[in-house]
Amino acid sequence: MERRRELFGGRSAAIFALAGSAIGLGNIWRFPYMVGQTGGAAFIIIYLVCCLLLSLPIFLAEAIIGHRTQAGTFGAMEQLAPGTKWKWLGLLTVVSPLIILSYYSVVGGWSIGYLWQSLTSGFHASELGSVSSAFGNFIASPGRALFCHTLFLSGCAAIVSAGVKSGIERFNKFSMPLLFVLIVVIMVYSLMLPGSSAGVEYLVKPDFSKITPSGVAAAMGQSFFSLSLGVGTILTYSSYIHSKENILVMGLGTVGFDLLFALIAGFAIMPAVFAAGIEPGAGPGLIFETLPYIFAHMGASAPWLSAVVAVLFFVTIVFAAFTSAISMFEVGVAYLVEQRGLTRHRATLLIFLGTWILGALCSLSFGPLSDVKLFGLSIFSFCDMLTSNFLMTFGGLLFVLFVGWKMDRKVVRDEFTCGGTARFNGVVFDAFWFLLRYIAPPAIVIIFLTNFFV
Ligand code: PFF
């Protein structure tokens, strides 16, 4: 059932929304660590190349499907390949972002919990070990963790149910500039700490000997995750972009903002980590253990300043998580509204209930359900592994094969060049077409194999 669709209000609104989906926990808790571990400035160059030669073409493939059809994932596949098995790709990419959303919301909830703590009691532990056990207790306590998960998911539901323009667009237009201002302020604070220069060196010192094949595969995987590829969020957001807009500009804008934010986040976090004399690490431990310890540690010399920075930092995390989470939420809502004829409010409620239940199971897997194992993993880790290692890459591969090998080249070219009006319609399109058909598919298979076996 087709209804009149809302569209984003303009180019900047669209880029803010796409960048909002891309900029998330991946930029903050994984990228800085990977840079330091995998060759500093040398890794950044490789990462940039991966973004431009691999992830950008994949991004554009998804965007072309959404922009062309002006439909959500399922409707888009039905329009472009009616009555074929490609509809399963449409369905897969409704389901996988919702699984990610379920556990992302649990982490978003932890961030809300820590924001609350930074606003009220602050962080005081004098040893890293006690900060870690406080975090362990927090995530294992069903009441608090579930309450925060519910709060986070309700926030997403409220934004998404308000609509594409008045909800998603408005929230991203406010949040994206805010996120950049906050992360720059935190970076300035961090760079002023005594001993911070070791962190800067960790990030920038080029070490080409660390650029191994597995380092390159890791860069490809990170750029893929960071740009939210393979799960239909880029497709769905692109379907809300006015047909006269140029998707290459959207893609370049999103890659640019995502990379810029990741780099600033690196300079906001690593100098502080080194200033406190801690070994850098990646993952939840960086945000919920290392950094609270640093805030407590720095608090000894300038208590109010470190308390303010702690609040700003957790506000940043919460907003970065929200802007990504609503893009996943919207994929499911678009499906229910367009394919099942539900009103936006009902669709929002259904997605809320489904993801709340799965998220609650993920959350409880740190406490009462810790003994429940799926393939030897906790429910949370299983959902994470299934989506990040398998469904995302699989979806990305199918999107690329669909646009590169199934869609008519003329249609793709027409979409890529805005009906032939864009100035770059010759050689740039040929380069894109080549990368999409011959480079992206084997590269995605490499990411997939590295995720599994390395
Ligand atoms: N790109 C987000 C990050 O870097 O945290 C993660 C993400 C968002 C993945 C949206 C998938 C998605 F659909």
Residues whose N, C-alpha, C, O or C-beta is under 5 A from the ligand:
A	BS01	PFF	S21 A22 I23 G24 L25 G26 N27 P97 F225 S226 L227 S228 V231 T233 S324 M328
